[in-house]
Amino acid sequence: MVPLSWYLALSAVLFTIGVVGVITKRFMCIELMLNAVNLTFVAFSSYFGDVTGQLFVFIVMTVAAAEAAVGLGIIIAIFRNRESLNVDEASVLKF
């Protein structure tokens, strides 16, 4: 059995990598930060024998999926109006 401290250490490393990525303008690292928190929730849930942490993980994953769906919708709207996915052309979201 793996001790709880290993899970928490891995979660801290993942969260730190995510924070560094967000600071350097890579917004996909927010997902890495969310997964680090999910790992912490599941680790504590397993350690205490409670399912509350797993329920929080389910909620966080639902929000992340909704975020991805909104992002995809924005990309599709930009492509339909500008007929290009070039980031330089889509710097202003006014159509």
N, C-alpha and C positions, 0 to 999 in steps of 0.2 A: 504494500500500500504506500502510495506517495504521500508525504507529509503536506499539510496545508501550506506551510511556508514556501514550498517550491511553486505551488500554483500562484501564490501571491507575488512571488518574485518574478515569475514569468509575466504575470499580468502587469506588474510595474514596469518591466522592460518594454512590453508592447505599448503601454500607454505613453511612456517616455518617447519612444520612436514616433508615435502618432503626434505628440505635441511638437516635436522637432519638425515633423513634416508639415504640420499646419502653419508653424511659424515661417517656414520657407515657402509658403504659398502653394502647397500641394494639398488641396482640400479633400482628396480621396483618403487622406490619412485620418479623417474624422471617423471613417468606418473602422479603422484599426483601433482607435480609441474606444469606440463602442464595443468592439469585440473583447478588448481588454477588461472593460467593466463587466461584460457578460461572463467572462471567465471567473472573475472575482465573485459574482453572484452565485454561479454554479458551485464554485469551491466552498463557499460558506454554506450554501444550501445542503451540500453533501456532508459537510463537517457537522452541522447542527441537526441533520436529519429532518429538515423542513423543506417544503416545496415552494415556499414564498419566493426564494431567490430564482427558482426556475420560472415562476410566473412573471417576475420582472424581466427575465431574459426574453420571454415570449413577447412581452409588450415592446421591449427595445427592438427586437427583430421586426415586429410589425411596423413600427415607426420607420426603421431603416428601409423596409420594402416600399413604404409609401413615399419616402424621400427619393428612392430610385425611380419610382413611377413618375413622380413630378419632374425629375430631371430628364427622363426620357421624353416626356410630353413637351418640355421646353425645347429640347433638341429637334424633335419632329416639327414643332411650330417654326423654328428658325429655318430649318431646311425647306419647308414648304413656301415660306415667304421670300427667302433669299436664294434658294436653290444652291446653297453651298454650306458646308460645315466649317469653313475657315473661321477660326476664332477672331482674327483681326476684323473680319467683316461683321461679326456678330457682337462687337463690343458694346453696342447700344441696343437695348431690347425694345426700342420703339419701332413699330412696324408701319 
